[in-house]
Amino acid sequence: MASKFKVGQRVRQILPAPQEGVVKMLKFDETTGNLSVLFDMVSTDADGVETTIETVFLEDQVELVPEV
């Protein structure tokens, strides 16, 4: 199954306040037929401390971030 994403591309979750990060891995679930997109998201707290969070969404829940 072909994905619309490639490892290393920047994606964001499709929401009013999307999460954004860089694709680390694509995973096909043979049981459900779903393709998952694994990416790292950087979150900054009120003190300015950054934390990297590994996030997984289904392929249809994220979109490419336009290159500037």
LINPE-V530433 format. One line per field, one symbol per residue. psi: psi as a letter, one per 40 degrees, with the letter a starting at -180 (. if undefined). burial: b if it has 16 or more other ideal C-beta (glycine too) atoms within 10 Angstrom, else e. Layout:
psi: ???
burial: ???
This chain:
psi: hhieiiheihiiigidgiiiahhdihhhhdddeihihhihhhhhadeehhhhhhihiideeiiihhh.
burial: eeeebeeeeebbbeeeeebebebeebeeeeeeeebbbebebeeeeeeeeeeeeebebebebbeeeeee
